Amino acid sequence: MKALVTGARGFGGSWLARALLERGEEVVGLDRQTGRPSGLALLGIETDVRQEAADVRDAERLSAVVSSHAPDVVFHLAAQAIVGDAMASPVATFRINVEGTWNLLEAARAADVGTVVVASSDKAYGRHEALPYTEDAALEPAFPYDVSKAAADLISRSYWHSFGLPVAVTRFANIYGGGDLNFSRLVPEAVSAVLEGRRPVIRSDGSPERDFLYVEDVASAYLAVADAVSAGRGRGEAFNAGWGRPNTVGEVVELVCEVAGAEVTPDFRGRGNPRGEIDRQFLDSAKLRGLTGWKPQVELREGLGRTIEWYRANPEARAPAPA
């Protein structure tokens, strides 16, 4: 099978590419060639993935890449994925996350791709009192990043109902693991800090609650959804993946310090929840489990241990100390 992964040089995309290679698949990565270190290189698989330079906002270039490679499956992970950046630059975020998604779907439709999986987000639900989120919960986003993911989610599913494109969307919990270079996120900042002997900088007061999913469980969930769609199941549908239970930010940081054996305390620099973020989220994954048998395998303590060891072995990938 030939798989095309947009955003393959990023954190989640590179781990998905590795999982595909381990299954013996041919992998094409489509991404902007930025100056940032490639996740493919960090995982040691850069030469195993055929890479194409393209911006998802460039419909003509995107269509050319998809048609020339004729992939059996497309995983669309390319996105502007930082909540704070979306608050600062909403138009750019909408163009990448929404226009980029319809460009990808049009390219896949024109090339008659057999399976498409689009990465949405648990943020697409917005804030709900009833938890955990199930897939039939309304999408009620309020902030730019969340709105961009909800719009892409709805557009993607419309391509099955309107045009018969075999597509499904994924709504995953907070992803963590080695190789994440977005240090505004909790885990890579906390792990980098404790390994460097400094206090982890936390943008909240530690009270927000999140569902945390280790990146290898994320990759296996993507594959489970793709296999289902390829077999004619779950088309036009959305699928959650998470543990179904939350941990507070403070609990996660304390666990990082404990597992790493670090005697430091967090530097909490916020009150309540950072603006533009949802205070409490976790997911019900029963739908995906019932359809495919998927369930997460890596508990939080073990996953943080693996993450700490990855950053310990790759000191060049740790976060610099913030100003």
C-alpha positions as CSV (number, residue, x, y, z in Angstrom):
1,M,0.0,0.0,0.0
2,K,1.1,3.6,-0.7
3,A,0.3,6.1,2.0
4,L,0.6,9.9,1.6
5,V,0.9,11.8,4.9
6,T,0.5,15.6,4.9
7,G,2.4,17.2,7.8
8,A,4.8,14.2,7.8
9,R,7.7,16.2,9.1
10,G,5.8,17.3,12.2
11,F,5.4,15.5,15.5
12,G,2.3,13.3,14.9
13,G,3.0,12.9,11.2
14,S,6.5,11.5,11.7
15,W,5.3,8.9,14.3
16,L,2.5,7.9,11.9
17,A,5.0,7.6,9.1
18,R,7.1,5.3,11.3
19,A,4.1,3.1,12.1
20,L,3.3,2.8,8.4
21,L,6.9,1.9,7.5
22,E,6.8,-0.8,10.3
23,R,3.8,-2.3,8.6
24,G,5.7,-2.4,5.3
25,E,3.9,0.4,3.6
26,E,5.4,2.9,1.1
27,V,5.2,6.4,2.6
28,V,5.2,9.7,0.8
29,G,5.4,12.8,3.1
30,L,4.0,16.1,2.0
31,D,5.0,19.2,4.0
32,R,6.4,22.7,3.9
33,Q,10.2,22.6,4.0
34,T,10.8,24.8,7.0
35,G,14.0,25.5,8.9
36,R,12.7,23.5,11.8
37,P,14.2,20.1,12.5
38,S,12.2,17.4,10.7
39,G,10.4,14.9,12.9
40,L,11.4,12.2,10.3
41,A,15.0,13.0,11.0
42,L,14.5,13.0,14.7
43,L,13.0,9.5,14.5
44,G,15.8,8.3,12.1
45,I,13.4,7.6,9.2
46,E,14.0,10.6,6.9
47,T,15.6,8.6,4.1
48,D,12.8,6.0,4.3
49,V,10.1,8.5,3.4
50,R,9.8,10.1,-0.1
51,Q,9.3,13.7,0.6
52,E,7.4,16.3,-1.4
53,A,7.6,20.0,-0.7
54,A,4.1,21.7,-0.8
55,D,2.0,24.1,1.1
56,V,-1.6,22.9,1.6
57,R,-2.8,26.3,0.7
58,D,-1.4,25.8,-2.8
59,A,-4.3,23.9,-4.4
60,E,-2.5,23.4,-7.8
61,R,0.7,22.0,-6.2
62,L,-1.2,19.8,-3.8
63,S,-3.3,18.3,-6.6
64,A,-0.2,17.6,-8.7
65,V,1.5,15.8,-5.8
66,V,-1.5,13.6,-5.0
67,S,-2.2,12.8,-8.6
68,S,1.4,11.9,-9.4
69,H,1.8,9.5,-6.5
70,A,-1.7,8.0,-6.7
71,P,-1.8,6.9,-3.0
72,D,-4.1,4.3,-1.7
73,V,-4.6,6.2,1.5
74,V,-4.1,9.8,2.5
75,F,-3.7,11.0,6.1
76,H,-4.2,14.7,6.4
77,L,-2.3,16.0,9.5
78,A,-0.9,19.2,8.1
79,A,-2.2,22.1,10.2
80,Q,-1.5,25.2,12.3
81,A,-1.8,23.4,15.6
82,I,-0.9,25.9,18.2
83,V,-3.8,27.5,20.1
84,G,-1.9,30.6,21.0
85,D,-0.8,31.2,17.4
86,A,-4.4,30.9,16.3
87,M,-5.4,33.6,18.7
88,A,-2.7,35.8,17.4
89,S,-3.2,35.0,13.7
90,P,-6.7,33.7,13.1
91,V,-6.8,34.4,9.3
92,A,-3.6,32.4,8.7
93,T,-5.0,29.6,10.9
94,F,-8.2,29.5,8.9
95,R,-6.4,29.4,5.6
96,I,-4.1,26.5,6.7
97,N,-6.6,24.5,8.6
98,V,-9.8,25.1,6.6
99,E,-8.7,26.1,3.0
100,G,-5.9,23.6,3.3
101,T,-8.3,20.8,4.1
102,W,-10.7,21.5,1.2
103,N,-7.7,21.7,-1.1
104,L,-6.6,18.2,0.1
105,L,-10.1,16.8,-0.3
106,E,-10.5,18.2,-3.8
107,A,-7.1,16.7,-4.7
108,A,-8.1,13.3,-3.3
109,R,-11.4,13.4,-5.1
110,A,-9.8,14.2,-8.4
111,A,-7.3,11.4,-7.9
112,D,-10.0,8.9,-6.8
113,V,-8.1,8.1,-3.6
114,G,-9.6,5.1,-1.9
115,T,-9.2,6.1,1.8
116,V,-8.8,9.5,3.4
117,V,-8.4,10.2,7.1
118,V,-8.5,13.8,8.3
119,A,-7.2,14.9,11.7
120,S,-9.7,17.0,13.5
121,S,-9.4,17.6,17.2
122,D,-11.2,17.2,20.6
123,K,-11.1,21.0,20.6
124,A,-13.7,21.0,17.8
125,Y,-16.3,20.1,20.4
126,G,-15.8,23.4,22.3
127,R,-16.7,23.5,25.9
128,H,-19.4,21.1,27.2
129,E,-20.6,20.4,30.7
130,A,-21.4,16.8,29.8
131,L,-18.2,14.7,29.8
132,P,-16.7,12.7,28.4
133,Y,-17.3,13.9,24.9
134,T,-18.9,11.4,22.6
135,E,-19.0,11.7,18.8
136,D,-22.6,12.7,18.7
137,A,-22.0,15.8,20.9
138,A,-22.5,19.1,19.1
139,L,-19.5,20.9,17.7
140,E,-19.7,24.3,19.6
141,P,-16.3,25.9,19.3
142,A,-15.7,29.5,20.4
143,F,-12.0,30.3,19.7
144,P,-10.1,30.5,16.3
145,Y,-8.2,27.2,16.6
146,D,-11.2,25.3,17.7
147,V,-13.4,26.8,15.0
148,S,-10.9,26.0,12.3
149,K,-10.8,22.3,13.3
150,A,-14.6,22.1,13.5
151,A,-15.0,23.7,10.1
152,A,-12.5,21.2,8.6
153,D,-14.2,18.4,10.4
154,L,-17.6,19.2,8.9
155,I,-16.2,19.9,5.4
156,S,-14.4,16.6,5.4
157,R,-17.5,14.5,6.3
158,S,-19.5,16.4,3.7
159,Y,-17.2,14.9,1.0
160,W,-18.5,11.4,1.8
161,H,-22.2,12.4,1.9
162,S,-22.0,14.6,-1.1
163,F,-19.4,13.1,-3.4
164,G,-18.7,9.6,-2.1
165,L,-15.1,10.3,-1.1
166,P,-14.3,7.6,1.5
167,V,-13.2,9.8,4.3
168,A,-13.4,9.8,8.1
169,V,-12.2,12.3,10.7
170,T,-10.3,11.8,14.0
171,R,-10.8,13.7,17.2
172,F,-7.9,12.8,19.5
173,A,-7.0,13.7,23.0
174,N,-3.8,15.7,23.8
175,I,-1.0,14.0,22.1
176,Y,2.4,13.7,23.8
177,G,5.7,11.8,23.3
178,G,9.3,12.3,22.0
179,G,10.0,14.6,19.2
180,D,7.4,17.3,19.9
181,L,9.1,20.6,19.3
182,N,6.1,22.8,20.1
183,F,7.3,23.9,23.5
184,S,4.2,25.9,24.3
185,R,2.7,22.5,24.9
186,L,2.8,21.1,28.4
187,V,4.8,17.9,28.1
188,P,7.7,18.9,26.0
189,E,8.3,22.0,28.1
190,A,8.0,20.2,31.4
191,V,10.2,17.3,30.3
192,S,12.9,19.7,28.8
193,A,12.9,21.7,32.0
194,V,13.4,18.9,34.4
195,L,16.2,17.4,32.3
196,E,17.9,20.8,32.2
197,G,17.5,21.3,35.9
198,R,15.1,24.2,35.7
199,R,11.5,24.8,36.8
200,P,8.9,23.9,34.2
201,V,7.0,27.0,33.1
202,I,3.2,26.5,33.2
203,R,0.9,29.0,31.5
204,S,-2.0,28.1,33.8
205,D,-2.5,27.6,37.6
206,G,-2.3,23.9,37.1
207,S,-6.1,23.2,37.4
208,P,-7.1,22.6,33.7
209,E,-7.9,19.0,33.0
210,R,-6.9,17.1,29.8
211,D,-7.0,13.6,28.4
212,F,-3.4,12.6,27.4
213,L,-2.7,10.1,24.7
214,Y,0.8,8.7,23.9
215,V,1.9,9.3,20.4
216,E,2.3,5.6,19.5
217,D,-1.3,5.0,20.5
218,V,-2.2,7.9,18.3
219,A,-0.5,6.3,15.3
220,S,-2.3,3.0,15.9
221,A,-5.6,4.8,16.1
222,Y,-5.0,6.5,12.7
223,L,-4.2,3.1,11.2
224,A,-7.3,1.6,12.8
225,V,-9.5,4.3,11.3
226,A,-7.9,4.0,7.9
227,D,-8.3,0.2,7.9
228,A,-12.0,0.6,8.7
229,V,-12.6,3.1,6.0
230,S,-10.7,1.0,3.5
231,A,-13.0,-1.9,4.4
232,G,-16.1,0.2,3.8
233,R,-16.9,1.0,7.5
234,G,-17.1,4.3,9.3
235,R,-17.1,6.5,6.1
236,G,-18.3,10.0,6.7
237,E,-18.0,9.6,10.4
238,A,-15.9,11.0,13.3
239,F,-13.9,8.9,15.8
240,N,-12.6,9.9,19.2
241,A,-9.4,8.4,20.7
242,G,-8.3,8.9,24.3
243,W,-8.2,7.3,27.7
244,G,-11.6,8.6,28.8
245,R,-10.3,10.1,32.0
246,P,-8.6,13.4,32.7
247,N,-5.5,14.5,34.5
248,T,-4.9,18.1,35.7
249,V,-1.9,20.0,34.3
250,G,-0.5,20.1,37.8
251,E,-0.7,16.3,38.2
252,V,1.1,15.7,34.9
253,V,3.9,18.1,35.8
254,E,4.3,16.5,39.2
255,L,4.4,13.0,37.5
256,V,7.1,14.3,35.1
257,C,9.2,15.4,38.0
258,E,8.7,12.2,39.9
259,V,9.5,9.9,36.9
260,A,12.5,11.9,35.9
261,G,13.8,12.0,39.5
262,A,14.0,15.8,39.5
263,E,13.7,17.9,42.6
264,V,12.2,21.0,41.1
265,T,8.8,22.6,41.4
266,P,6.6,24.1,38.6
267,D,6.6,27.8,37.8
268,F,2.9,28.6,37.5
269,R,2.5,31.8,35.5
270,G,-1.2,31.9,35.0
271,R,-4.6,32.0,36.8
272,G,-7.2,29.5,35.8
273,N,-7.1,28.6,32.1
274,P,-5.1,30.4,29.4
275,R,-7.3,32.5,27.1
276,G,-8.5,30.7,24.1
277,E,-8.3,27.2,25.7
278,I,-10.9,24.9,27.1
279,D,-10.6,24.2,30.8
280,R,-11.8,20.6,31.0
281,Q,-11.8,17.9,28.3
282,F,-11.7,14.1,28.0
283,L,-13.1,11.6,25.4
284,D,-15.2,8.5,25.1
285,S,-13.5,6.1,22.7
286,A,-16.2,3.4,22.8
287,K,-17.2,4.0,19.1
288,L,-13.7,3.3,17.7
289,R,-13.1,0.4,20.1
290,G,-16.4,-1.2,19.0
291,L,-15.7,-0.8,15.3
292,T,-12.0,-1.7,15.3
293,G,-11.0,-3.1,18.6
294,W,-8.6,-0.2,19.2
295,K,-7.8,0.9,22.7
296,P,-4.8,2.8,24.1
297,Q,-2.0,0.7,25.4
298,V,0.5,3.1,27.1
299,E,-0.6,4.5,30.5
300,L,0.4,8.0,31.4
301,R,3.3,7.1,33.7
302,E,4.8,4.7,31.2
303,G,4.3,7.2,28.3
304,L,6.0,10.0,30.3
305,G,8.8,7.7,31.1
306,R,9.3,6.9,27.4
307,T,9.1,10.6,26.6
308,I,11.7,11.5,29.2
309,E,14.1,8.9,27.9
310,W,13.6,10.2,24.3
311,Y,14.5,13.7,25.3
312,R,17.3,12.5,27.5
313,A,18.8,10.7,24.5
314,N,18.2,13.7,22.2
315,P,19.3,16.8,24.2
316,E,19.4,18.9,21.0
317,A,15.6,18.6,20.8
318,R,14.9,20.0,24.3
319,A,13.2,23.4,24.8
320,P,15.4,26.4,25.5
321,A,14.9,28.2,28.8
322,P,12.1,30.8,28.3
323,A,12.8,34.5,28.9
